[in-house]
Amino acid sequence: MSESERSEIEILKSKGYGVRSIAKTLGRSPNTISYELKRVPSGYRASYAKIYARRNLMYRRLQWSKIESIPELKAHVIDSLKKHWNPDEISGRMKKEKKPWYVSKSAIYEWLETARGERYKRYLYACRPGHRHKKREEMQGPVLHMTNISLRSLGAENRSRFGHWESDCMVSKKGTKGGLSTHLERKSRLLSAQKVPNLTSLEKQKTLRKLSEMFFVKSITFDRGAENARHRELGVPTYFCNAYHSWEKGAVENANKMIRKFFPKKTDFSLISQEEIDRIVSIINNKPRKILDYSTPLEVASGGRVINRVS
């Protein structure tokens, strides 16, 4: 809001113009004018509004300093970052749990850019943009009897029902065999990952059998990789993304990026134990997620009886 606009608002307001009339005159949104008038509750004055606006801007720029001024808040933020929660998850979870203090995600990001918070940036996982390559497993050959993802049930499509999973693979470094078979439940975002000695259809099927024993499974969505050739043996409905459209199962793709924070590209998974993989999966499953209203995948899955139907 410029000084001339504020002066005009003051004049129009003194003449009895309403919010919508002022907005129409200035070519501004009524919400913008309403917010501007509320800056000076005792009666709008352009000079006072300018002072209040500058003060509010200064406070916003110094919001990160709240973290330094409240030891308990700072300890909570650091502890959450070490659990690999991102600032949005930390802030949202604070509000959900009604903590005695609160700081916005923007303030946490700003604090991480300061000398005091910079050392904790390493706990964030970053989604680095780059060229999209065709996945190696999508180029190995066709999979028979595929049902297209467009025919997936409504409960799976809109995430209104538990038990609908997405499945993918993470390859080991070049020159080595094996990798991870990853699975994610669409409604709760619960992640499961098993180490495999190679990416054959037989080994992939073994991990899916184990998935069915541990969790409630109503359907599974795959890409067109050759390792998914035994999909009909699972005894549950299976669906496939369109060719080279792995983003259509974006939830598990995003989970893979979280795993890559701990096991970056060129990791030799043959040297990683299943116990270590389970530890990382536990960290991810205990992260509050914005899409879950800042509950954790484990909390949502437990409430939906996704975990361990047998025991």
N, C-alpha and C positions, 0 to 999 in steps of 0.2 A: 504494500500500500504506500503510494507516494504522499509527500507532504501536501501537494495540491488536492489530491483526492480526499485526504483527511480534512482539509479546510472546507471543501465543498460539502462533505458529510455533515460537518458542524453547522454550516449555514442551512442546509436542507432540513436537518433535524430541528433546528430552532424555529423553522417555518411550519413545523408540524407534519413533515413528510413521513410516511411509514417506511418500513424496511424495504418492501418490494418496490416502492416508488423510487427510493434512493438508488436501489440496485439497478433499476431500469435506466435511470438517468446517467449513472456512471458506467453502465455496461458491465456490471459485476454480478456475481451470483448473490442471491438473497442470503445464503448461508454465510458468505464472506462478510457481508455488511453486518449481519447479526452478530457474528463473532467480534468484529471490530468495535461495535457499540458496547459490547460487554467488557471491553478493556477498561473502561472508565465507568464503574457502576454509579458513581455519584452524579453523573451528568456529563455527557460527552464533550470533551475539549480536544481539539487537534493536537495541541502542544503536549497535553497529558498523555494522550494515546501514543504519541511518538516515544515518550519516555518509558511507558509501560512495555511497548513493543521491544525496545532496545534491552530493557531489563530481562524480559522473558527470553530473548535470544541469548543473552549472556548466560542465564541459568541453564538453558538447554545445552550450550557448548561446554558447560562445566559439570554436566550430569555425571560424567565418569568419575569425578572427584568424590562422589558419594561413596564409591567403593573403597576409596582410601580412608575416608573419615569414619566408617563404621566397620570395626574389626571383624565382627561376626558375619557381616555381609561379605566382606572380602574373603574370609575363610570359606564361606559357602560357595562363592563363585569359583575360587581356585579348586576346591574339592570336586565340584561338578565338572570343571574343565578337565581335570585329571581322569574323570570317568568317561571322557570324550563326548560330553554333551556339548552341543553348540549353543551360542548365546540366546537364540530364540527358545530353545528347549529349557535353558536355565531360567530365563525370565518368565516364560509361561508356567513352568512348574512352581515357581515362587508364588505367583498369583493364585494358582490352583490350590496350593497348600496354605494360603493365607499367612505367609511368613510375616513377622513383625517389621520387616523392611522389604523394599522392592527396588529393582533397578531395571530399566528397559534393555532390550537386546542391543539397541543402538549405542547406549552408554557402555555396555560391556565391550562391544566392538571398538569403540573409541578408546576405552581403557587399555585394550590389548595393543593399541598403536602407540601407547606411551611407554616411556622407559620402565615404568613400574610393572606394566602388564605384558610387555613384549615377550618375556621369557616363557609365557604360558601359551603363546600362539601355536607352538608345536603340537599341542594336544588337539587342535582343530583338524578335521579332515577336509581337504579342498577338492572340489570337482573342477579339474582343469579342462578347459575347452581344447579341442583338437580335431583332427580329421577323423571322420567315421570310416572305419574299415570293415569290410565284410569279415565276419567271424570265420575262423578256420573250420569249425565244426559245421557251419552252414554250407560249406562248399564240398563236403565229402560225398554227397549223394542224396538221393531221394529217400523219404520215409513213406511207407505205404499206409493206406487207410487213414489218412489224416482228416480230422473234422476241423473246419476253419473256425477261428476265434469269433467270427461274427455270429456263430450259432451257440455260443456259450450262454448258459442260463442267466436269467435276470439277476438272481441272487449272487452269482459270481461277478457279473458285469458291474453292478452298482454297489458291491461290497456290503450288501445287507444281510448276508448269511455267512456263518463260519464254515470252514472246511474246504474252501476253494484256494488252491495253491498255484504258485508260479515256480518253475524250475529252470535252472541254468547250470552252466559249468564254468569254472575258472581254471585256466591252463597254467601249468608249471612253466618254468623258464625254458627257453629254446634249447633243445638238445637233451632234455630230460623227459621222463614219462610222468604221468599222473597229474593230479590237480585236486580240485574241490568240486563236489556236487552240492549246489546250494538250492535251498527251497524256502519260499516265503509265503505265509498265509495272508491272503489279501485283506481280510477285514481287520485282523489284529496286528498285522505287520510282524508276526512272530517269525524269526529266522532259524533255520536249521542248516547245518553244513557238515558233510562227511568227506573225509579224505578218501581218494580212490587211487589205486596203483596205475590205472590207465583210463582213458576216456572211451572205452568200448561200451557197446549197448548192454553187455552182460554186467559190467561193473556199475553202470548207471542204474540198471534195474535193481541191483542189490540195495543200493541206497534208497531207492523208492519203496522197496519192500519194508525196509527199516523205518522209513517215514510213516508208512501206514500202520506199523506196529506201535509207534510212539505217539501218533497224533490222529485226530479225526480228519479224514480225507474224503471229500465229496467229488472233487475234480482236480485236474492238474493241467496247466497251460505250459506248453513248450515252444521253443523255436524249432526250426527244421533240421537241427543237427542230427547226424547219423547215429549218435549215441542214444537217441530216443526211439530207435527202431522197434524196440520191444514194448512199446507203450500199451498195446492191446492186452498184454499179459497181466496188467495191474488190476484189472477188474473194476476200474472206476472210469467215468467219462474223461476223455483227454481231448485237448484242443490245441491248435497250432497257430502261431502268428503267420502272417503273410511273409513271403520270401523277403529276406533282408529287412524285416520290420521288427527287430528284436525289441525296439522301444515300446511295442504293444504290450510287453510284460515289464513295464518300467519299474515296478516296485522291487522285483528281485534284482534288476540291473542296478538300482540305487543301493540296495543292500551290498552288492558286490563292491561298489565304490567304497562303502564303509569298511569292508574287510580289507580292501587294498591299502587303507591307512596303516594297517598293521603288517600286511604281507604285500609289499609293493610289487610292481612288475619285475620280472626276473627272479622272483622267489622260487626256490626249488622246494616244492611241497613234500618231496620224499624225505626231506630233512626236518619237517615239522610234524610234531606228534598230534594225535587226535585230541589229547588233553589240552594242548595249547590252543588248538582250533576251538574247542568247547569254551575255553576261557574268553576268547575274543567274542564268540557268539553271545555269551552271557553278558558281556559289556554292552553289546548292541541291543540286546533284548531288554536291558534295563535302562535304556535311554528314553526319557520322555519325548514324545513326538507331537508336533503341532497338529498333524492330521488326526491324532487320537485325543485331541483336547488336552494334550500334555500328560496323558497317562502313558505308561510304558507298554510295549507289546506284550510283555509277560503278564502284566496286570489285566489287560484286555483279554488275552487268550485264556487266562485262568478263569475269568468270569464267564467266558463263553464255552467252557469245558472242551477246549481244543486239545489240551494236553493229556496224553496217556489215558485213553478210554478204558484200558484193561485194568490197570492198577489205580 
